[in-house]
């Protein structure tokens, strides 16, 4: 695996340099493409070791992508139940992998792997209830849905179609990252977060986390260019930023504060066409929130109270809310940190305690090398806006999970995972740091060296961990 990745990195870098010499592409564009391809190959290597559906909620996310591939942009209601039509052969395929999550002593036998690979799509359809992705807009599932449609059109097996969906999604992520880094060169802390085990694992899965992260980096890169330079961004880039915000905020509802970023840009530029684009984007977000809320309300018979009633209850009890919040942080902060760095699989595949401690040190060192007081002072409104979005999004994570709890009052807020804080952390990293290439040559050398060491360190621990966890799958 290491030889494979090393060879691909070398070939990719040589190919990019050759293109640069022929077409005169800028050095920043070359570096952006190299970073994107590095993420691609590391994530692809990780995905090769990971069986299907081993990222949290991946069963539900891939089902939603399947529904979209069949033309269902939204879920339907039948006899008061939200869901959609699905191929029973696909349900049989995912059934082979349902025994792995949260069962650390179990993987999947070679015989089951073979049977799953032999399954073909059928022409049958059955109605299946589907609740968990009801609030999410369809846009974030487009890469997977496109791959499923192509796989079915080419008569690929279900297994090959699934792998094509993973690959298509990873390709879309790579394009977003390359585009983002061409616009604004990232800092060391941003790149360190990008190469964390949890981030790379999500990039290699078929869930919505990877694309949400990549789109968020693209959003903040365009925002950075529009606010930190004298040149305004093109109308196309501004429209891309608004569409990306629309996609992320309607699939990761705690990221709704992202809407503040284009508002900031419009207030600065006073451009009427940008105002129109922003107005349309916000209108779609508001429309979807209402539409998604109506569909979500159809599933609330499983809760003791509606979300509105729950939120009203806690707003009337602010001291109890603060107590719950503080108890949650005291009891679960360690779990959040470990999950942020990487508890892989369905939160069932942990690294050693040494790895988490060393990773925390690496990230702290990246923060120290990245922090630029000059950047914060010279671009105070930019930094303040990103920090506000980051903090507000973190708070909304807890609020969203609190009102989604099945019974109340709670002692701690359930369901919060460390990976939910990745996008807010990326926002913060852009707020406090400049480019990895500093005016100080020694600082730049130290930053690049630390990043390379971090990537090697992550690969040295992540690949053996996944190989051991899913050994029967790898052997099958």
N, C-alpha and C positions, 0 to 999 in steps of 0.2 A: 504493500500500500504506500509506504514512504517513497519507494523507488518510482512508483507510478506518479505520485504527486510531484516529485522533484523533476521528473522528465517533462511533465506537462507544463510546469512553471517555466522551465528553460525554453521549451519550444514556443510557448506563448510570448515570452519576453522577446525572443529573437524575431518572431513574426511581427510584433508590434514595432520594433526598432526598424525592421526592413521597410514597413509601410511608412514610417515616419521619414526615413531617408529619401524615399521616392516621392512622397506627396507633401513634404514640408509641414507635417502636423506638429503642433506645439508640444513642448516637453510635458506640460501639465496634462494634455490630452493622453499622451502615452502613459503617464503615471496613473491616470484615472482608469484607463483600459486595463492596465496591469493589475491594479487593485481589484477591479471588478472580476477579472478572470481568476485571480487568486482566490477570491471568495467562492467563485463558481467551482473550481476544482477541489477545494477543501470540503465544501458542502456536498459536492457530488460523491467524493470518497466516503464521507460519513453516511450518506444515503445508501450507498452500496452495502453497508454493514447493518442497516436497519430494516427490519421487516415492514411491510405495509401497516399503516394505521397505528403507529407507535408514538405519535405525538398526541398530547391531550386533546380530546374531542375530535380527533381526525375522522372517526367514523361519520359523525354528523356533518362535518365540513365537506367531506367528499360526496356525501349524499346530496347536499345542497348544490354542489357543482354539477352533479349528475342531473338533478332536476332542471337546472339552467340549460344544460346541453340539450335537453328535450324540449326547450322552448318555454319553460315555466320561469319567467323572470321573478314571479312571486309565488309563494305557497298558496294553495287553494284550500277552501273550507268545504268539507263534506260531512253532512249530518252533525254539524257543530264541532268537527274535529279538523285541526289544521294539519296539512300534509301534502303529499303529491304521489303521482304514479311512479313506480320503480320496477326495474327488471328483477325478478326473483333470483336469476342466476347471479346477479351482483350480490344479493343478500347472502347467498351461499358462499360466495368468494370471501366476503368480509367475515363470515362466520368462522373460517379457518383460523383467523387471527385474533378472535375475541378472547381466547384463553390466555393470551400473553400479558396484557396490561395488568399492573399491580400484582403480578405473580412472579416475584423475582427468581424463584427456583424453576420457572417454566420458560421454555422457548417454544419452538415448533419443530416437529419431526420432519425429516427429509421426505417421508411419504406424503405428508400433508402439503408440503411445499409443492411437490410434483402435482398433486391433485388440484391445487389452487391454480397452478400455471396452465393446466389443461382446460379450465373452464372457459366457455365461449358465451358471448351475449346471446340472449334468446329474444324472441319476438313477443314474449308475454309481458304483461304489466299487472301489478297489483297496487292497491292504494296503501300507503304507509304513513302513519302519523309522524309528524316531525315538528318538534317544538323549539329545540335549543337555538337554532339559527334564525328564528322568526324575526327578531328585531333588525337583522342585518340586511342591508341593501345588496342587490345581486352583483354590483360592479366588481367587488373584490374577488369574486369567483370566476371571472371571465377567462383567465389563462387556463385553469383546470378544465372548465367547461369546453373551451375550444379544443383542448387535447382529447377529451372524451369523445367529442363529435368526430374528430379526425380518426381516432382509434376505431370507432364503430364503422365509419365510412370505409376504412381500409380492411375491415374484418379482422382486426387484431383481437387477440384474446383479452379477457378482462385484466389479467395480470400485466400484459404489455401496455394496455391502455392506461392502467394506473401508473406504470413507470413513465410513460410518455407525459402524463399529467405532472408528475414530479419534475421531470426535465424541462417541460415548457414553463412551469412556474419559476424554476430556478433561472432559466434564461431571461424571463421578464424581470426578475429581481436584479440580475446582473446588469441589464440595460439601464434600469433605474439608477443603480449605484454609479455606473460609468457616466451617465448623463449628469448626475448630481455633482460628481467630483471634477468634471470638466468645467462646470459653472463656478464652483467654489472649492478650493483645495481644502480637504479636511485636516483636523488637528490630530495629535497623537491620541488623545482620550477618545475621540470619536472612533478612530480606527481600532483601538483596543476593545471598545464595546462591540464593534462589528465582528471581531474575531473571538468573542467569548464562546464557550461551548454551547450555551443555550441558544445564542443567536444563530450559530452555524447549524445546529440541529434543526431549528425551525426553518431555516432556508432550504434544508434538504427534505422537508416533509411536504405534504399536500394540504396543509392548513392555511389560514389567512394571516398568521403572524408574520411570516417572512416578507410577504408583499407589503403589509402594513408598515413594517420597519423601513423597507427600501423606499416606499413612497414618502414616508415622513422625512427621511434624509434628503430626498429630492425637494420636498417642500421647503425645508429650512435652508437648503443651499440656494434656491431661488430667492427666498426672503433675504438671505444674507447679501446676495449680489445687489438686490434692489435697494437695500438700506445702507450698506457700507461703502458703496462706490458712487461716483458722481454720475455714472451712466444708469439710466433706467433699464429694466429688463424689457425684452420684447413682449409684444402682446401675446405671442404664442406661448412664451414661457410663463407669463402671468396666468393664462388660461389653463396651462398644464398644472400650475400650482393650485388653482381653485378646484380643478377636477380631482386632483390627488387628495385635497382636503375633503372634498365631498365623499370620495371613496373610503378614506380612513375614518372620518368622523361618523359615518353611517354604518360602520362595521365594528368600530371600537368606540363606543359611545362616550367613554371617559375622555376621549381626545377631542371632544367638541370645542374646547378652548382654542384649538388650531385656527378657528375662524377669525380670531383676533389678528393673525398675521397678515392676511390680505387687506383687512380693514386698515391696519397700520400703513401698508404700502399705498393704498388709495388716498389716505389722509395726507401723505407726503407728496404724491404725484399730482393729485387733483385731476387725473385723466378721466374723461367721461366714458370712454370705451371700457376702461378697467372697472369703473363704477357699475357699468351695465353687466359685465361678466360676473363681478362679485355679487350683484343683486340677484342674478339668475341662480348662481351657486347656492346662496343662502336660502333662496326660495325653495330649491329642491331639497335641501337639508331639512327645512321646516316641514315641508310636505311629507318627506319620508318619516320623520319622527312621529307625525300624527298617524300616518298609514301603518307604520310598524307597531305603534302603541295599540292601535285597534286590534291588530292580529295577535299581539302578545297578550292582550286582555282575555282572549279566548282560552288561554292556557292557565289562567289564574285560579281555576277551581282547585288546583293542587296546593294553594297557599291559604293560610288562615285569614290573611288580610290582603287587600290590593296594595300595590306599591305606593299609590297616592296616600292611602290610609296609614301605611307604615311610615312614610316620610313625614306626614303631618304629626304623627305620634312623637317622633324623635325631635322634631323642631319645637314641640311644646315642652320637651324635657331636655333642654340643652346641657344641663350638668350631667345627666345620665349618659347623654351622647358622648360628652368629653371623657367620662369614666370608661365607657366601652372602648373608645378609640385609644386611650392611654393603655388600658389593659391588653388590648390587641397588640400594640407595638412592643410592650414589655415581654409578653409571652412568645410572640412569633417573629420578632425582628431577625433572629438568627436564621429561621426558616426562609424568610424573605431574601436575605442576603445570599444564602446558598442557592435558592431557586433562581435568583437573578443571574448568578454566575453560571449555574447549570445543574439542575437535577433533571436528568434526561428521562426519556420514555414518558410514561404516565406518572411522573414524579416517583418512580420506583427504581431509578438507576442513579445511585449517588457515587460521587468521587470520594476519595479518602479525605479525612479532616486536614491532612497536610496540604492537599491540593487547594482547598478553599482558603486556607490561611495564606498560602503562597500567591494565589490569585488576587486576594485582597491587597497584598503588598504590591503586586504588579500594577493594579488599578490605581492605588494610591500614588505610586511613583509616576504613573502616566498623568495623573491629575496635577502633580507638582510640576512636571516638565511642561505641561500644556497651559497651565494658568498664566494669563497675561493681563496684568493690571493695566497696561497701556491699552490693550484691546477693550477692556471694560470701560475705561475712562473715555476713550475716543468715540466709542459707539454705545454710550450709556442707554439711549432709548432702545436700541436693538437688543442689547443684553438684558435689560429690564423686562422687555416684552417676552423674550424667550423663557426667562426664569419664571415669570408670572404664568405662562402657559404650562410650564413643567410642574410647578407647585399645584396649580389648579387641577391639572390632570391626575396627579397623584391623589389629591383629596377626593376627586370624583371616583377613583377606583374603589375606595373604601365605601363611599356613599352608595355606589351602584351595587356592590356586593351586600351591603347591609340591608337595603330595601328588597333584595332578592332572596333573603333568608326565608326559610319555610315557617318559622315561628318566632314570636317576639314576646318580651324583649330578650336579647341575646347577651351573653357575657363577653364573648369576643366576636369580631366580625368574621364570618366563615367565607371560604372560597377564594381569598386573595392569594395570588401567586406572585413570586418574584419577577417572573417574565413580564408581568403587566407594567412594570416600571421601566422597561427598556426604552420605549419611545420618549417618555419624559426625561430619562437620563441623557439621551442623544440631544434633546433640545438644550439641556443644561450644558452639555459639552461644547456645543457651538457658542453658547452665550459667554463662556469664560475663557475660550482659547482661540488662537489664530491658526494659521497653517502649520503643518508639521515641519515645513521648511522655514526656520526662523532666520532672522538677520544675523543671529549669533551662530557661527559655523559649528562651534562645539556643542551647542544645545541641539542643533539639527542632527548632528552625528549621534548624540546620545539618544535622541528621540527615535530615530530610525533603527538604531541598534536594539533599543528596548522593545520596539514593535516586532522586530524579527525574532528576538528571543521569546517574546510572548506567544507568537504564532507557533513556533517550534514546541514550546512548553505545552500549549493546548493540544496540539496534535499528538504529542508523545503520551499524553494521559487519556485523551478522548478515544482514540482509535482502539487501544487495548481494552478499554472499559466496554465499549459497544461490542467488540469482538467476543469478549467473554460473556456478556449478557445475552447475546443472541447467537451463541456459538453453533447451535443446531441449525439455525437458519443459514448462517454463513457456510456451514458444511454441506447444506442441502442444495 
